[in-house]
Amino acid sequence: MAEEPVLTRSARKTAATREAIIDAAQALLDEGGPAALTIPAVSERADVAVQTIYNRVGGRDALLLAIAERALEANRVYMDRAYAATGTPIERIERAALAYARFAAERPQQFRLIADPPDVPEALGRIADLIQEQNNKLAQALRDGIADGSIRPDIDPDLTATTLWAMSNAVLGLAWRNDRLRTDPDSAYPLATDIIEHGITRHP
C-alpha cells in the first residue's frame, strides 16, 4: 500500500487555516442560521482576512458547500449505523427513522442543509447522491419486508422510500416554523412514524 504523502509545514498551515475558516462558518450557521453566514462574519470569527477566506475556501457558496460536505459525512454515520444493525426489515426501517430524527435534533442546521440544500450546483448534486444512497437502503429494507410478508406487496419500494424520506423532512421541518403551527418533532414524529408504519405493513 502506498504511503501517505508527508505534508510540508506550509501545507499543514494552509490546511489548518482552511479548517478553521470552515469551523467558523459552521459555528455561525449553527448559531444564527443561513442569514448569519456572511464573509465578514466568518472573517471576524476565524480572525483571518477576507482575502484569506477566498484564497483558502472561496466565497459564500464554497463555504456552504464545505459545511454541506461535513453534513453529508455526519448523516452517513447516523444512517449507516442504523442500517448495519441486525433485525427484521420493519426494525431496520424504524431504526433508520429514529436515526434521521436524532440527526435532525442534534445537528439541526446540518439537517436543514440536506433537507433544503443551497442553490449551489455542486452541493445539490452531492446531497442528491447521499439522499439516493440512503433511500436505496430504505428501498432494500422495504423489498426484504415484502419478501418476508411483513410489508404490503403492492407498494413500489423505490417510490415509497422517496416518499417516506420526504414525509420525514416535512414533519421534522415543523420545528423550523415561526408561526403557531410550529411543532416539537419529539411529539409529532413518533405519531407520524406510527401512521407510516401502519400504511406500509401487511396486516392479517
Steps between C-alpha positions, in 0.01 A plus 500: 500500500633842402606721786313821574689802366666705773366855502742786528471743789353758261241253370400401853455865591288559190281198579462608862397850395242357262354279775488793741310706243249221444468451877417870537249488216328195646486660847333809353251283312423295812450811714306725264390302196581582136457876546789506749741343252672797335859541388568792741358300791714198412803728471440637848420162657801324345725804553625494141489750217209488257742426217632200693149352500479536123850356459453200729132413445322740267186713524181438693388221265830321554460533877149353480632215287777427752248495786269282292786253448532470878124458531507218245767312691324552834168380361663194345635396841153522658325312220763234428504400866121460497491286187804288601334365815323165475125464522185461295432734206247693709753535783763629256256755362403614849866534602574702187206732570618556857857560384380762249295673770796491739726653234243780449476563875873491572621677185204719390687732264683212332165323464355810337785508250407147393122544510510843334838526326651828381454583134857408418527245215785301654329488841168400345665214313693362797206525738274330246755218474496449878121507516481245220756280676296497821168463320639197318565337839147582610363358175696179560355469850154542347576227245617271778174569684297419190696177464436389859135606489522780759455783248225546245593347164316766297739788576787617280808483731692779324208741482398416857853561629510845338152579632588393856814715489300803381234446766768478769647831384158662513425385856847584631480835321210605724763595758624778269170683467457840660121491526245318714545185292848451644507152654752313708620203289535294819119507518409489131761262360401186699138548391604551139723191497220295656261613224763426235571154640130411499484618140776274372469192719293203404228428753320166534 
